[in-house]
Structure formats: C-alpha cells, structure tokens
C-alpha cells in the first residue's frame, strides 16, 4: 500500500472512529473552532492595520516629516519652514504640504459639509496614485490667482454625481467659491476623504513663522532610506537654525515611514491582543491533547491488536496523527465561520479612528494564516498523545497501571500549563478592566448628562469680508441660532465653541504675559485655544471661578480684546490668584483676562487638563466649524430634529453634521481602550472555561481510574467527607501549582500592559486578589462535581469491578 493510500485508509478509519465518539468530537471541534476563529479575527485586524501595504505606488518610499520643537514632541510646520525643506532637502523626489478640514458643497437643493484635504501641487505625486478619471493637481494649481479646481473622491462622485464621466469640467460651489472638477481619485486612496483642493499660501505666509498649520509628506528619492532621510533632514534643520531667525533655535526634524506614523498608536494594543489570543489557542490545544490522552488510554486494547497484527510504531503514529489533523481540519472549517461572525462583531466595536479600517477583511492572507494555524494545532495537540500511545505498545511487558500513571502525569502537567496561561490572561483583563472603570469615573470637567452637540459648517468666507473679520457675524448669524434653540421647549441652555472638550488637544496658541520677562524666541508658552460664545460655560457646567463670562458686546466692532483662561493657565502664570485684569499678548493683539474657568480635559480622560484660553466666538481660528451645545431637560436625542429645524430657520444653507450627545463623544474617545478591554476580557473568559474544563477532565479521570481504590477505602471505614477532601486535595494541588506559575508569569508579562493602564499598577493588589479568588473558586467548582460523584461510590460494586 502506497503512502497516499495508507493516508486515505487512515482518514476513513478515523471518520468511522469519530462516529462512535460524537461527544468527544463535538467537544474537540468546538474548542478548536473558538481558538482558531479568535486567532483569525485578531490576525485579520493586525494584517489590515499593520501589515497590509498602503494602497499607493511604492508605499515604502512615502514618509511623514515632522518638526520637533522644544515644547512639543513633533507636529506641523509653518509655510517658511516647508519652503525651506522643499528647496534644500535632497532626500526627496517630491515633498508636499497639506491640511485637513471641511468644505461646504452648495447646490440649488441643499448644502453638505464635505471632508476635505487642501494640499500643494505635489501631493498626488508623493502618493503615486493615478486618478480614476481626469487628472489630479498640476503645477500651478496651488498658486495665487490660478483657477480654483477640485478633485473628487470616488464615493462622492458616485453618490452626488451618479458616477457620470461628464462631471469633468463642471463647476461646483465649495465654500461659496466656484471650483472646476478636474478629476476623480480612486476610493481606495482615502475612503474617509470626499474632496481634494489646492492649498494656496496666504499673502503674508513668509511672515508666519510661528503659524504651524501644515502637515508634510514626502516621497523618498530612489535608493534613499528612511534613516538616511532622517539624518539629512536633521542636518538641514541644524543649518536652518544657524542661518535663520532665533525662533528656529533648538528645532529639529523627524522622518518616519507613513505606515509607521499612521499605526504607531495601534501597534501596542494589537500586539497585546495577538499575544492574548495565541495563549487562548495554546490552552485549547492543551485541552484537546488531554482529551486525546484520555481517549488513547481507552483505546490501548485496539492499538495492541493492531500492533499484534504487524502494524509498526510509525504506522500507528501516522494513524493517530491523521485523526488529530482531521479534528483540526473540522475545527478550522468551523473556525472560519466563527471568524466571519466574530469579525463583523469586532468591527462594530472598532472605533472610526482605527487606521486602515477599510482594509480589515477575511482575505487570502488571513485564509493562509488560518490554514497554517489549523495544521500547526493538529500537530501540536496530536503529536504528544500519539507518541505516548505508541510508547505504551513498545513497552507491552509493563503493567497497564504504568502506562496510565504516565498518562496521568502528563495530563496533570498540561492542565497546570492551561491554568497558568489562563491566570495570565485573567490578570491582564482584570488590570485593564479596573483601569477602564477608574477612567470612566474620571471627571471630564463638564456635566455630560442631557447635553447634545451638533457641528455647524461655516466657511471662512462667512467670517471675513473684503475689509477683514466680519464683526457682525455673531449678531447676524451665531447669536440668532443660539436664541432660536434656547426658545425650544425642553432646552434649558445653549452655547457655541470652536472645539469640544475631549475631542482634540491642539496646543498651538502662542502667547506671552504682558509685564513678565519675555521668553526666548521659539520658547513662548502654548495653550489650547477655543473660540467661545456667551453662555457656553454654563451650558457645559464648567464653573466660573473668577471674573465674568463673555457678553455679545465683546464680539462687537472696536471692542478691546478679552480672553478667559482656565485654572491650569492661571496657576502657571498667576499663582497668587490675580489673573483677572492681567493681559496676554496673542499674535499682535493684547487681550485682557476677564475670567477664569474650571479645567476640562481636552486630549482625553486619561490626559491631565492643559492650559487653555478662550476668545469670544466670531473668529474661525483655524477651525472650519463651530459646535452648538444644547442642555436639555428631556432625553437630548428627542430634540435633535427640532434643533436642526431651528438652525434651518435662521439659515437654511448651513450644514448641520456630526450630531452626538456628550456621553457619546466621551465614549468615542475611549473606543480603542474599550475594544482592547472587551477582546482581552472575552479571551480571558474563554481561557477560564477551557482551563476549568481541563481540570474537571483530569479530576474526573482520576476518580474513574481509582474507583476500585476508593471503594476499598470506603469499605475499610473511610467516610464520604474523607473521600471528598482527598479528591479536592488532588485538584487543589494542580490548581495551586497553576496559580503560582500563573502569578509569576503575570507579574512578568503585565509590564507590556503599562501603556494601556490608567491609575492602576501592574501589581495592583486589589486586582491580583480578586483574580486569585475568582480563579480559586472556579477551580474548586471544577473539582467539586467529580469529588461529589466519588462520595457516592458503592464499595461492593467498585470491588466487584
């Protein structure tokens, strides 16, 4: 018989054997399906987010270029800095600057706020993505006075223009300015972006050295590595600092690959999840190995017969491995279904901010991974039991008890390993859970209950006239909207701001304190900046600690500049509590502090409040929208249609978008943490079930193998409670060793969690104590049922058997 024929014969025999043990097969396949399916789900996310190449031409050559300044780790740059880099850097084939924000598309029927990127003409050359239709930016498109053009995203082209090729050359009204459509870019380029517009430098751009608003990407020249480009740019930054103004002092540059820059915040969490789900699969394999060891012991007679008929050790080993691989194949097939359902559920939990989210799918690399994991599992859980079973046959002269004893010892070792791995996962999930609930209990600085937020798309053209800032905008548009909303039944307060708490930190407001020593150029203090309406602080429940709120008069023409600061900024410069009345210089204007408000958390619940200053609303300050905040006496979602209608009554062409309650805003900011917590908690729960099942199986087999001994003990006077204690003691020994090994492993491995924890040490005694109690109680429960069964052994019947 050839090898292939023997394999097919063993497969047919294995299937007949499986029919006689449906319970064993079902338990093994389900255990495998959960482990393999969970691994496939997590790997699909890891592959889509971290491993899949970006959908650009030669993506490894695309980099981000950030300026490192004394007070910041890295960020955008000014126009003069970008021009200097573009003109003098030799490491790049193309270098482009861009900003992201919004633009308002107006049609005779409606208005819509679109996600927009404004970029210099080399932007598409940097990414190397050809258009689906027409062209992208051409040289000169970003120059002042050039015809305004726009490149559409494929999704917008299909949704608003019916995928009509005749869209090329059409004029569309964006931010009240006609633009000519010149091209359509593929949807894979950036699915979250609707349009791309040329970025035109303002007339006074060369004087705006402190206005750092540009993000920069470049395409490396052929043969230039990221490290070489980083060294080249650092040398250039040193030369510019020596030759340029004092503000360039202590500034340097960092060059990162685009893929690394986009996924940096997700590398740690995804590696953590991949490690956790691998532990679950190890536990599942150990569990099935235990089942196979128990089954091999029951099949010793069958295997002995085959050996007596001439089957060698290799032949019997092949048969047992074929059975294991068939089990793994069935588990892998069912795991594929588990992965499909699990991935759908995971993507519902995944935050919208997850990079490359659209690339996460069960595709060919994931199928190959699933196949490899299935094969590895079949060998991993099948090889040791198969070797153990064939070793019994080669030692046929030994007693049956010796083989059973060796199997029992191996099964105990496997269960101890399962319990230890389970404890590692439980400790990790416990620490994350405790930190997450501490985070939820952290005050954001605002009263979140019954607070509705809506973004209003207001183009810069509404803020300015030919003579400059339109000082009438608050009285002609913004305040009428607030008053209309305040008049709605169920509304108790309303206000506006340029940026909500929690959503973003943007410490780009440079200022100096009048009367204080002037800082060195480039070392001016920075603060979060907001443009805020009268009544905003009261609407959000932010306490006014000193002074007064803004009034509508503060926004009027010819009024002196005023500013409200938070306690963090006041403590920084005015520890004596005399902030009100002092003056700050913002740009070329001097603003008097008229109030001090309580601190709010701008960058997230896990970040301390930053210094912050507010100016009266009516100034765009770099934001393309204002946020309307509404305090209600009824569930805020019920008032959303009425609030939209109130805005429409004031200005029917004003887009209202991104409506959410403040509680939803905070929940969205915790999306990544919540995803990691839910998944790790689910993996830990699955590991606890599997390891408990393994412990239960070992103790049950122990009771079954020693039924005769237990009967003799009871016949000689042992009480049921003595038998109960003895059986529980056997389980306690295994659980105790697993607990000790698991705690040692957890204390070593949970250091990997430090970046994910908030307010909790990796050695938190409350978490470790709670996990130990849960683990011990579950282990006791797993041993209790076989122990109770042992106390009901009939001594006479046991001795007869």
Secondary structure as UniProt FT lines:
FT   HELIX           3..20
FT   HELIX           22..46
FT   HELIX           47..51
FT   TURN            57..58
FT   HELIX           59..61
FT   STRAND          62..69
FT   TURN            70..71
FT   STRAND          72..75
FT   HELIX           79..88
FT   STRAND          92..106
FT   STRAND          111..119
FT   TURN            121..122
FT   HELIX           123..127
FT   STRAND          131..134
FT   TURN            139..142
FT   TURN            144..145
FT   STRAND          149..153
FT   HELIX           154..161
FT   TURN            162..163
FT   HELIX           165..167
FT   TURN            168..169
FT   STRAND          171..174
FT   TURN            175..176
FT   STRAND          177..185
FT   TURN            187..189
FT   TURN            191..192
FT   STRAND          195..198
FT   TURN            203..204
FT   HELIX           205..207
FT   TURN            209..210
FT   STRAND          214..220
FT   TURN            222..223
FT   HELIX           226..243
FT   HELIX           246..248
FT   TURN            249..250
FT   STRAND          252..257
FT   HELIX           258..298
FT   HELIX           300..308
FT   TURN            309..310
FT   HELIX           313..349
FT   TURN            352..353
FT   TURN            355..356
FT   HELIX           357..359
FT   HELIX           364..394
FT   TURN            395..397
FT   HELIX           400..440
FT   TURN            449..450
FT   STRAND          451..457
FT   HELIX           460..463
FT   STRAND          464..465
FT   TURN            466..467
FT   STRAND          468..469
FT   TURN            471..472
FT   HELIX           474..478
FT   HELIX           479..486
FT   TURN            489..490
FT   STRAND          491..497
FT   TURN            501..503
FT   STRAND          509..513
FT   TURN            514..515
FT   TURN            521..522
FT   STRAND          525..532
FT   TURN            534..535
FT   HELIX           536..540
FT   STRAND          544..547
FT   HELIX           552..555
FT   TURN            557..558
FT   STRAND          561..566
FT   HELIX           567..573
FT   TURN            575..576
FT   TURN            580..581
FT   STRAND          583..586
FT   TURN            587..588
FT   STRAND          589..597
FT   TURN            605..606
FT   STRAND          612..616
FT   TURN            621..622
FT   STRAND          625..632
FT   HELIX           636..639
FT   HELIX           640..650
FT   TURN            652..653
FT   STRAND          656..661
FT   HELIX           662..669
FT   HELIX           671..705
FT   HELIX           707..715
FT   TURN            716..717
FT   HELIX           720..749
FT   HELIX           750..756
FT   TURN            762..763
FT   HELIX           765..791
FT   HELIX           795..800
//
